[in-house]
């Protein structure tokens, strides 16, 4: 699967299931004043879930760690 990354944003973290399938990516603009969490859909497109000033805030809000293990 080829992921269609957002233009003008840098990918900092790719969250994957235990089998290596990507399920989320964390990005930011070059200024890094906000971070964006996207869900990776089966066709490689992205669904924006949220925006926050810190990556940890997004991980907690969208329960990323537990969704990675399921």
C-alpha positions in Angstrom: 0.0 0.0 0.0 1.3 3.4 -0.9 0.3 6.2 1.6 -0.7 9.5 0.2 1.2 11.9 2.5 -0.1 15.4 3.1 1.7 18.1 1.1 3.7 20.6 3.1 3.9 18.4 6.2 6.7 16.3 7.6 6.0 12.8 8.9 7.5 12.4 12.4 6.0 9.0 13.5 4.4 6.1 11.8 2.3 4.0 14.1 2.0 0.3 13.1 0.1 -2.8 14.2 2.2 -5.7 15.4 2.1 -7.2 11.8 3.7 -4.0 10.4 0.5 -2.5 8.9 0.5 1.3 9.3 -2.6 2.6 11.1 -1.6 6.2 12.0 0.9 8.9 11.1 1.9 12.0 13.0 2.9 15.0 11.0 3.6 18.7 11.4 4.3 21.8 9.3 7.9 22.9 9.2 7.3 25.4 12.1 6.3 22.4 14.3 3.8 24.6 16.2 1.0 22.1 15.7 1.0 18.3 15.1 -1.6 16.4 13.1 -2.7 12.8 13.6 -4.0 10.9 10.6 -5.6 7.5 10.4 -4.2 5.5 7.4 -7.1 3.9 5.6 -6.9 0.6 3.7 -6.5 2.3 0.3 -3.5 4.4 1.5 -5.6 7.6 1.9 -5.6 9.5 5.1 -8.3 10.7 7.5 -7.3 13.6 9.7 -8.3 12.9 13.3 -7.0 15.9 15.1 -4.5 18.7 15.7 -2.7 19.6 18.9 0.4 21.4 20.2 2.1 18.2 21.4 2.2 14.6 20.0 1.5 13.1 23.4 -1.8 15.0 23.6 -3.0 13.4 20.3 -1.8 9.9 21.3 -3.8 10.1 24.5 -6.9 11.7 23.0 -7.2 9.0 20.2 -6.0 6.1 22.3 -3.2 5.3 19.8 -1.2 2.8 22.0 -4.2 0.5 22.6 -5.3 0.7 19.0 -1.9 -0.4 17.8 -2.1 -3.7 19.7 -5.6 -4.6 18.6 
